[in-house]
Amino acid sequence: MASLIPAVLKRRESALLGKNKTQKEAAKGVFTSSAALLANVLAFALAFLGTGPIYKVSVGPVTNFAVSQYGAAMADITAIIWAVIVALSVFAFARATLATAIMLGALALAARFF
């Protein structure tokens, strides 16, 4: 009986540690997915607001280049493709910047309070 008690306690301790470990992993997963969602939403908003002005400034030179290299028939298709490229580029840049800023902000808060 005396040798049975340490074995039971050891199993219980390992079960509790395992449970805490999965709870930490679950909390980390929730934070990571929430940070990614926040970065995506804010990046979408920035892409929505920033694509128009950037496209307006840059479509002329890009279309002129395409017309000079490939002919006047490429002007419309170049403008459409350029709009997609600008929108995706603004979104990707904003997403990368915001995701990095959110993670660094969380690390700074964790370092300050914990």
C-alpha positions as CSV (number, residue, x, y, z in Angstrom):
1,M,0.0,0.0,0.0
2,A,2.8,2.4,0.8
3,S,4.4,1.9,-2.6
4,L,1.0,2.3,-4.3
5,I,0.5,5.9,-3.0
6,P,3.6,7.4,-4.6
7,A,2.7,5.8,-7.9
8,V,-0.9,7.1,-7.8
9,L,0.4,10.6,-6.8
10,K,2.9,10.5,-9.6
11,R,0.3,9.6,-12.2
12,R,-2.0,12.3,-10.9
13,E,0.8,14.9,-11.0
14,S,1.7,14.0,-14.6
15,A,-2.0,14.2,-15.6
16,L,-2.4,17.6,-14.0
17,L,0.8,18.9,-15.6
18,G,-0.4,17.6,-19.0
19,K,-3.7,19.3,-18.5
20,N,-2.1,22.6,-17.7
21,K,0.2,22.3,-20.7
22,T,-2.8,21.8,-23.0
23,Q,-4.6,24.7,-21.5
24,K,-1.5,26.9,-22.1
25,E,-1.3,25.7,-25.6
26,A,-5.1,26.3,-26.1
27,A,-4.7,29.8,-24.7
28,K,-1.8,30.5,-26.9
29,G,-3.8,29.2,-29.9
30,V,-6.7,31.5,-29.1
31,F,-4.4,34.5,-28.8
32,T,-2.6,33.7,-32.0
33,S,-5.8,33.2,-34.0
34,S,-7.3,36.4,-32.5
35,A,-4.2,38.4,-33.4
36,A,-4.3,37.0,-36.9
37,L,-8.0,37.9,-37.3
38,L,-7.4,41.4,-36.0
39,A,-4.4,41.8,-38.4
40,N,-6.6,40.6,-41.3
41,V,-9.5,42.9,-40.5
42,L,-7.3,45.9,-40.1
43,A,-5.3,45.0,-43.2
44,F,-8.5,44.7,-45.2
45,A,-9.6,48.2,-44.0
46,L,-6.2,49.7,-44.9
47,A,-6.3,48.0,-48.3
48,F,-9.8,49.3,-48.9
49,L,-8.7,52.9,-48.0
50,G,-5.3,52.8,-49.6
51,T,-5.8,51.0,-52.9
52,G,-7.6,53.8,-54.6
53,P,-5.1,56.6,-54.0
54,I,-2.1,54.4,-54.8
55,Y,-3.8,53.1,-58.0
56,K,-4.8,56.6,-59.1
57,V,-1.2,57.8,-58.8
58,S,0.5,54.8,-60.4
59,V,-1.9,53.5,-63.1
60,G,-0.8,56.2,-65.6
61,P,2.9,55.3,-65.8
62,V,2.3,51.6,-65.7
63,T,-0.3,51.8,-68.6
64,N,2.0,54.1,-70.6
65,F,4.8,51.6,-70.2
66,A,2.6,48.7,-71.3
67,V,1.3,50.6,-74.3
68,S,4.8,51.6,-75.4
69,Q,6.1,48.0,-75.0
70,Y,3.1,45.9,-76.2
71,G,0.7,48.2,-78.1
72,A,-2.5,50.1,-77.4
73,A,-4.5,46.9,-77.1
74,M,-2.9,46.2,-73.7
75,A,-4.0,49.4,-72.0
76,D,-7.3,48.2,-70.6
77,I,-6.0,44.7,-69.5
78,T,-3.0,46.4,-67.9
79,A,-5.1,48.7,-65.9
80,I,-7.2,45.9,-64.6
81,I,-4.3,43.7,-63.7
82,W,-2.5,46.7,-62.1
83,A,-5.6,47.3,-59.9
84,V,-5.4,43.7,-58.6
85,I,-1.7,43.9,-58.0
86,V,-2.0,47.2,-56.1
87,A,-4.8,45.8,-53.9
88,L,-3.0,42.6,-53.1
89,S,0.2,44.4,-52.4
90,V,-1.4,46.9,-50.1
91,F,-3.2,44.1,-48.2
92,A,-0.1,41.9,-47.9
93,F,2.1,44.8,-46.7
94,A,-0.5,46.0,-44.2
95,R,-1.1,42.4,-43.0
96,A,2.6,41.7,-42.5
97,T,3.2,45.1,-40.7
98,L,0.1,44.8,-38.5
99,A,0.8,41.1,-37.5
100,T,4.3,42.0,-36.5
101,A,3.2,45.1,-34.6
102,I,0.5,43.1,-32.7
103,M,2.9,40.4,-31.7
104,L,5.6,42.8,-30.6
105,G,3.0,44.8,-28.7
106,A,1.8,41.6,-26.9
107,L,5.4,40.7,-26.1
108,A,6.1,44.1,-24.7
109,L,3.0,44.0,-22.5
110,A,3.8,40.5,-21.4
111,A,7.4,41.5,-20.5
112,R,6.1,44.5,-18.6
113,F,3.4,42.8,-16.6
114,F,4.8,39.3,-16.1
